[in-house]
Amino acid sequence: MATDFFEAVWYVLTDPERAGEHLTLTAAEVKYALVWTSSKAALDFSREVSAARGMKVEPLHSWTLKDAFLTASEKLGATHLLIDYRPGSLQAAAAPITLARERIQHKPQNPRA
């Protein structure tokens, strides 16, 4: 996972009919919140996976939005981020949500929040 991931824009899938509902995936008894580093990859995933159809791609530009996403993901039971996952892929980068929170804390506010 590139070290600039934490500063880059994150793209997540949200349910437009249920505020705060993000896509999660459970594998090997770990619940992951899914994050992509490109809007195209997130959109492709939403088109390929039936459970994600109709979900909206949302960019997270600022540390404030990322922190809100991490909080919502934890409320959904996720403990880790799964980064740039593609259906059928046997590997994807992962990071504990606690690490992600530490890495994004105390960043200057981005005016595009």
Backbone as JSON Lines, residues from 0, in Angstrom:
{"i":0,"aa":"M","n":[0.86,-1.17,0.0],"ca":[0.0,0.0,0.0],"c":[0.9,1.23,0.0]}
{"i":1,"aa":"A","n":[0.67,2.14,-0.9],"ca":[1.47,3.34,-1.0],"c":[1.27,4.2,0.24]}
{"i":2,"aa":"T","n":[2.35,4.83,0.68],"ca":[2.25,5.66,1.88],"c":[1.38,6.88,1.66]}
{"i":3,"aa":"D","n":[1.2,7.33,0.42],"ca":[0.36,8.49,0.18],"c":[-1.13,8.14,0.13]}
{"i":4,"aa":"F","n":[-1.49,6.88,0.31],"ca":[-2.9,6.47,0.32],"c":[-3.69,7.3,1.33]}
{"i":5,"aa":"F","n":[-3.12,7.54,2.5],"ca":[-3.85,8.22,3.56],"c":[-4.1,9.69,3.22]}
{"i":6,"aa":"E","n":[-3.3,10.26,2.35],"ca":[-3.49,11.65,1.95],"c":[-4.27,11.77,0.64]}
{"i":7,"aa":"A","n":[-4.35,10.7,-0.12],"ca":[-5.06,10.72,-1.41],"c":[-6.57,10.76,-1.19]}
{"i":8,"aa":"V","n":[-7.29,11.09,-2.25],"ca":[-8.75,11.02,-2.2],"c":[-9.16,9.56,-2.13]}
{"i":9,"aa":"W","n":[-10.1,9.26,-1.23],"ca":[-10.66,7.91,-1.13],"c":[-12.02,7.95,-1.81]}
{"i":10,"aa":"Y","n":[-12.39,6.83,-2.42],"ca":[-13.71,6.69,-3.02],"c":[-14.41,5.52,-2.35]}
{"i":11,"aa":"V","n":[-15.65,5.76,-1.93],"ca":[-16.42,4.72,-1.25],"c":[-17.78,4.59,-1.91]}
{"i":12,"aa":"L","n":[-18.42,3.47,-1.69],"ca":[-19.77,3.25,-2.19],"c":[-20.75,3.46,-1.05]}
{"i":13,"aa":"T","n":[-21.77,4.26,-1.31],"ca":[-22.79,4.51,-0.3],"c":[-24.16,4.18,-0.86]}
{"i":14,"aa":"D","n":[-25.06,3.84,0.03],"ca":[-26.43,3.54,-0.36],"c":[-27.21,4.86,-0.37]}
{"i":15,"aa":"P","n":[-27.65,5.32,-1.53],"ca":[-28.34,6.61,-1.6],"c":[-29.67,6.65,-0.84]}
{"i":16,"aa":"E","n":[-30.21,5.48,-0.52],"ca":[-31.49,5.42,0.19],"c":[-31.33,5.29,1.7]}
{"i":17,"aa":"R","n":[-30.09,5.03,2.17],"ca":[-29.86,4.83,3.6],"c":[-28.6,5.58,4.02]}
{"i":18,"aa":"A","n":[-28.79,6.74,4.6],"ca":[-27.66,7.58,5.01],"c":[-26.71,6.81,5.94]}
{"i":19,"aa":"G","n":[-25.43,6.95,5.69],"ca":[-24.42,6.31,6.53],"c":[-24.17,4.86,6.23]}
{"i":20,"aa":"E","n":[-24.87,4.29,5.25],"ca":[-24.67,2.89,4.9],"c":[-23.58,2.78,3.84]}
{"i":21,"aa":"H","n":[-22.51,2.1,4.2],"ca":[-21.39,1.87,3.3],"c":[-21.28,0.38,3.03]}
{"i":22,"aa":"L","n":[-20.6,0.07,1.96],"ca":[-20.4,-1.32,1.59],"c":[-19.33,-1.95,2.48]}
{"i":23,"aa":"T","n":[-19.63,-3.12,3.02],"ca":[-18.65,-3.87,3.81],"c":[-18.57,-5.29,3.28]}
{"i":24,"aa":"L","n":[-17.48,-5.96,3.62],"ca":[-17.23,-7.32,3.16],"c":[-16.61,-8.08,4.32]}
{"i":25,"aa":"T","n":[-17.08,-9.3,4.56],"ca":[-16.51,-10.13,5.61],"c":[-15.75,-11.28,4.96]}
{"i":26,"aa":"A","n":[-14.5,-11.45,5.4],"ca":[-13.65,-12.53,4.89],"c":[-12.74,-12.97,6.02]}
{"i":27,"aa":"A","n":[-12.61,-14.27,6.19],"ca":[-11.73,-14.84,7.23],"c":[-12.03,-14.22,8.6]}
{"i":28,"aa":"E","n":[-13.32,-14.08,8.89],"ca":[-13.81,-13.56,10.16],"c":[-13.4,-12.11,10.45]}
{"i":29,"aa":"V","n":[-13.03,-11.37,9.42],"ca":[-12.71,-9.95,9.55],"c":[-13.69,-9.17,8.69]}
{"i":30,"aa":"K","n":[-14.25,-8.11,9.25],"ca":[-15.18,-7.28,8.49],"c":[-14.42,-6.05,7.98]}
{"i":31,"aa":"Y","n":[-14.49,-5.86,6.66],"ca":[-13.77,-4.79,5.99],"c":[-14.72,-3.73,5.46]}
{"i":32,"aa":"A","n":[-14.29,-2.47,5.53],"ca":[-14.94,-1.38,4.81],"c":[-14.15,-1.21,3.52]}
{"i":33,"aa":"L","n":[-14.85,-1.13,2.41],"ca":[-14.16,-1.06,1.11],"c":[-13.89,0.38,0.71]}
{"i":34,"aa":"V","n":[-12.67,0.61,0.21],"ca":[-12.21,1.92,-0.22],"c":[-11.44,1.74,-1.53]}
{"i":35,"aa":"W","n":[-11.61,2.68,-2.44],"ca":[-10.86,2.65,-3.69],"c":[-10.09,3.96,-3.85]}
{"i":36,"aa":"T","n":[-9.02,3.9,-4.65],"ca":[-8.21,5.09,-4.9],"c":[-8.55,5.73,-6.24]}
{"i":37,"aa":"S","n":[-9.55,5.19,-6.92],"ca":[-10.05,5.84,-8.13],"c":[-11.56,5.66,-8.2]}
{"i":38,"aa":"S","n":[-12.22,6.68,-8.72],"ca":[-13.67,6.59,-8.84],"c":[-14.06,5.52,-9.85]}
{"i":39,"aa":"K","n":[-13.25,5.35,-10.89],"ca":[-13.54,4.33,-11.9],"c":[-13.53,2.93,-11.29]}
{"i":40,"aa":"A","n":[-12.55,2.64,-10.46],"ca":[-12.47,1.32,-9.83],"c":[-13.69,1.08,-8.93]}
{"i":41,"aa":"A","n":[-14.11,2.08,-8.18],"ca":[-15.29,1.94,-7.33],"c":[-16.55,1.73,-8.17]}
{"i":42,"aa":"L","n":[-16.66,2.49,-9.25],"ca":[-17.82,2.35,-10.14],"c":[-17.84,0.98,-10.81]}
{"i":43,"aa":"D","n":[-16.67,0.53,-11.27],"ca":[-16.58,-0.81,-11.87],"c":[-17.04,-1.88,-10.88]}
{"i":44,"aa":"F","n":[-16.61,-1.76,-9.63],"ca":[-17.01,-2.72,-8.6],"c":[-18.53,-2.7,-8.44]}
{"i":45,"aa":"S","n":[-19.12,-1.51,-8.4],"ca":[-20.57,-1.41,-8.2],"c":[-21.34,-2.02,-9.36]}
{"i":46,"aa":"R","n":[-20.74,-2.05,-10.52],"ca":[-21.4,-2.64,-11.69],"c":[-21.24,-4.15,-11.73]}
{"i":47,"aa":"E","n":[-20.14,-4.67,-11.15],"ca":[-19.85,-6.1,-11.2],"c":[-20.46,-6.9,-10.06]}
{"i":48,"aa":"V","n":[-20.71,-6.27,-8.94],"ca":[-21.18,-6.97,-7.75],"c":[-22.64,-6.62,-7.5]}
{"i":49,"aa":"S","n":[-23.5,-7.62,-7.54],"ca":[-24.94,-7.35,-7.44],"c":[-25.32,-6.63,-6.14]}
{"i":50,"aa":"A","n":[-24.67,-6.93,-5.03],"ca":[-24.99,-6.27,-3.76],"c":[-24.65,-4.79,-3.77]}
{"i":51,"aa":"A","n":[-23.8,-4.37,-4.71],"ca":[-23.38,-2.97,-4.78],"c":[-24.12,-2.17,-5.85]}
{"i":52,"aa":"R","n":[-24.94,-2.85,-6.64],"ca":[-25.65,-2.15,-7.71],"c":[-26.56,-1.08,-7.11]}
{"i":53,"aa":"G","n":[-26.55,0.07,-7.75],"ca":[-27.36,1.19,-7.27],"c":[-26.65,2.04,-6.24]}
{"i":54,"aa":"M","n":[-25.5,1.6,-5.76],"ca":[-24.76,2.4,-4.8],"c":[-24.06,3.55,-5.53]}
{"i":55,"aa":"K","n":[-23.82,4.59,-4.81],"ca":[-23.26,5.81,-5.36],"c":[-21.79,5.93,-4.95]}
{"i":56,"aa":"V","n":[-20.93,6.34,-5.89],"ca":[-19.52,6.57,-5.59],"c":[-19.38,7.96,-4.97]}
{"i":57,"aa":"E","n":[-18.79,8.0,-3.79],"ca":[-18.59,9.26,-3.07],"c":[-17.1,9.48,-2.84]}
{"i":58,"aa":"P","n":[-16.58,10.66,-3.21],"ca":[-15.18,10.95,-2.92],"c":[-15.03,11.5,-1.5]}
{"i":59,"aa":"L","n":[-13.95,11.11,-0.85],"ca":[-13.63,11.63,0.47],"c":[-12.32,12.4,0.32]}
{"i":60,"aa":"H","n":[-12.44,13.72,0.22],"ca":[-11.27,14.57,-0.03],"c":[-10.51,14.94,1.23]}
{"i":61,"aa":"S","n":[-11.22,15.18,2.3],"ca":[-10.58,15.74,3.5],"c":[-10.45,14.7,4.61]}
{"i":62,"aa":"W","n":[-9.6,15.0,5.56],"ca":[-9.43,14.11,6.7],"c":[-10.73,14.04,7.51]}
{"i":63,"aa":"T","n":[-11.51,15.11,7.51],"ca":[-12.78,15.13,8.25],"c":[-13.75,14.11,7.65]}
{"i":64,"aa":"L","n":[-13.86,14.09,6.32],"ca":[-14.75,13.13,5.67],"c":[-14.24,11.7,5.86]}
{"i":65,"aa":"K","n":[-12.93,11.52,5.79],"ca":[-12.35,10.2,6.0],"c":[-12.62,9.71,7.41]}
{"i":66,"aa":"D","n":[-12.48,10.6,8.38],"ca":[-12.74,10.23,9.78],"c":[-14.21,9.86,9.97]}
{"i":67,"aa":"A","n":[-15.1,10.61,9.35],"ca":[-16.54,10.3,9.44],"c":[-16.82,8.93,8.81]}
{"i":68,"aa":"F","n":[-16.18,8.63,7.69],"ca":[-16.34,7.33,7.05],"c":[-15.83,6.21,7.96]}
{"i":69,"aa":"L","n":[-14.67,6.42,8.58],"ca":[-14.12,5.4,9.47],"c":[-15.06,5.16,10.66]}
{"i":70,"aa":"T","n":[-15.62,6.23,11.2],"ca":[-16.56,6.11,12.32],"c":[-17.8,5.33,11.89]}
{"i":71,"aa":"A","n":[-18.35,5.68,10.73],"ca":[-19.54,4.97,10.24],"c":[-19.22,3.5,9.98]}
{"i":72,"aa":"S","n":[-18.04,3.24,9.44],"ca":[-17.63,1.85,9.16],"c":[-17.52,1.05,10.45]}
{"i":73,"aa":"E","n":[-16.95,1.66,11.48],"ca":[-16.86,0.97,12.77],"c":[-18.24,0.69,13.34]}
{"i":74,"aa":"K","n":[-19.18,1.61,13.16],"ca":[-20.54,1.38,13.64],"c":[-21.21,0.23,12.9]}
{"i":75,"aa":"L","n":[-20.74,-0.03,11.68],"ca":[-21.25,-1.17,10.91],"c":[-20.49,-2.46,11.25]}
{"i":76,"aa":"G","n":[-19.51,-2.36,12.16],"ca":[-18.78,-3.54,12.62],"c":[-17.46,-3.79,11.91]}
{"i":77,"aa":"A","n":[-17.06,-2.91,10.98],"ca":[-15.8,-3.1,10.27],"c":[-14.62,-2.77,11.19]}
{"i":78,"aa":"T","n":[-13.56,-3.54,11.04],"ca":[-12.33,-3.3,11.81],"c":[-11.15,-2.95,10.92]}
{"i":79,"aa":"H","n":[-11.31,-3.17,9.61],"ca":[-10.23,-2.93,8.66],"c":[-10.75,-2.27,7.39]}
{"i":80,"aa":"L","n":[-9.85,-1.62,6.66],"ca":[-10.13,-1.13,5.32],"c":[-9.61,-2.15,4.32]}
{"i":81,"aa":"L","n":[-10.34,-2.38,3.27],"ca":[-9.88,-3.2,2.16],"c":[-9.76,-2.23,0.98]}
{"i":82,"aa":"I","n":[-8.56,-2.1,0.46],"ca":[-8.25,-1.03,-0.47],"c":[-8.11,-1.56,-1.9]}
{"i":83,"aa":"D","n":[-8.88,-0.96,-2.8],"ca":[-8.84,-1.28,-4.22],"c":[-9.15,-2.75,-4.53]}
{"i":84,"aa":"Y","n":[-10.09,-3.31,-3.8],"ca":[-10.49,-4.7,-4.03],"c":[-11.23,-4.82,-5.36]}
{"i":85,"aa":"R","n":[-10.91,-5.86,-6.1],"ca":[-11.61,-6.18,-7.35],"c":[-12.19,-7.59,-7.23]}
{"i":86,"aa":"P","n":[-13.41,-7.79,-7.69],"ca":[-13.98,-9.13,-7.64],"c":[-13.08,-10.13,-8.36]}
{"i":87,"aa":"G","n":[-12.88,-11.28,-7.74],"ca":[-12.04,-12.31,-8.32],"c":[-10.57,-12.16,-7.99]}
{"i":88,"aa":"S","n":[-10.2,-11.03,-7.43],"ca":[-8.8,-10.82,-7.06],"c":[-8.5,-11.58,-5.78]}
{"i":89,"aa":"L","n":[-7.37,-12.23,-5.74],"ca":[-7.0,-13.0,-4.56],"c":[-6.3,-12.15,-3.51]}
{"i":90,"aa":"Q","n":[-5.87,-10.94,-3.89],"ca":[-5.17,-10.09,-2.94],"c":[-5.62,-8.65,-3.1]}
{"i":91,"aa":"A","n":[-5.62,-7.94,-1.97],"ca":[-5.86,-6.49,-1.95],"c":[-5.2,-5.97,-0.68]}
{"i":92,"aa":"A","n":[-4.76,-4.75,-0.72],"ca":[-4.15,-4.14,0.46],"c":[-5.22,-3.96,1.54]}
{"i":93,"aa":"A","n":[-4.81,-4.12,2.77],"ca":[-5.72,-3.93,3.9],"c":[-4.99,-3.16,5.0]}
{"i":94,"aa":"A","n":[-5.76,-2.45,5.8],"ca":[-5.19,-1.71,6.93],"c":[-6.22,-1.67,8.04]}
{"i":95,"aa":"P","n":[-5.78,-1.81,9.29],"ca":[-6.72,-1.67,10.4],"c":[-7.28,-0.24,10.43]}
{"i":96,"aa":"I","n":[-8.54,-0.12,10.76],"ca":[-9.15,1.21,10.85],"c":[-8.43,2.07,11.87]}
{"i":97,"aa":"T","n":[-7.95,1.46,12.96],"ca":[-7.22,2.25,13.97],"c":[-5.97,2.88,13.38]}
{"i":98,"aa":"L","n":[-5.25,2.16,12.51],"ca":[-4.08,2.72,11.85],"c":[-4.47,3.85,10.91]}
{"i":99,"aa":"A","n":[-5.53,3.64,10.14],"ca":[-6.0,4.67,9.22],"c":[-6.36,5.94,9.98]}
{"i":100,"aa":"R","n":[-7.04,5.79,11.1],"ca":[-7.43,6.96,11.9],"c":[-6.19,7.7,12.39]}
{"i":101,"aa":"E","n":[-5.2,6.97,12.87],"ca":[-3.95,7.6,13.34],"c":[-3.27,8.36,12.21]}
{"i":102,"aa":"R","n":[-3.25,7.78,11.03],"ca":[-2.54,8.38,9.9],"c":[-3.24,9.63,9.35]}
{"i":103,"aa":"I","n":[-4.57,9.71,9.5],"ca":[-5.27,10.88,8.97],"c":[-5.49,11.95,10.02]}
{"i":104,"aa":"Q","n":[-5.28,11.66,11.28],"ca":[-5.49,12.65,12.33],"c":[-4.49,13.78,12.21]}
{"i":105,"aa":"H","n":[-4.93,14.93,12.66],"ca":[-4.07,16.11,12.75],"c":[-3.56,16.58,11.4]}
{"i":106,"aa":"K","n":[-4.31,16.3,10.37],"ca":[-3.95,16.82,9.05],"c":[-4.62,18.17,8.88]}
{"i":107,"aa":"P","n":[-4.01,19.09,8.15],"ca":[-4.65,20.38,7.9],"c":[-5.97,20.18,7.15]}
{"i":108,"aa":"Q","n":[-6.94,20.99,7.47],"ca":[-8.25,20.9,6.84],"c":[-8.16,21.21,5.36]}
{"i":109,"aa":"N","n":[-8.74,20.36,4.53],"ca":[-8.81,20.57,3.09],"c":[-10.08,21.35,2.82]}
{"i":110,"aa":"P","n":[-10.0,22.48,2.12],"ca":[-11.19,23.3,1.89],"c":[-12.25,22.62,1.02]}
{"i":111,"aa":"R","n":[-11.93,21.49,0.39],"ca":[-12.91,20.79,-0.45],"c":[-13.76,19.81,0.34]}
{"i":112,"aa":"A","n":[-13.77,19.92,1.66],"ca":[-14.56,19.02,2.51],"c":[-15.96,19.19,2.14]}
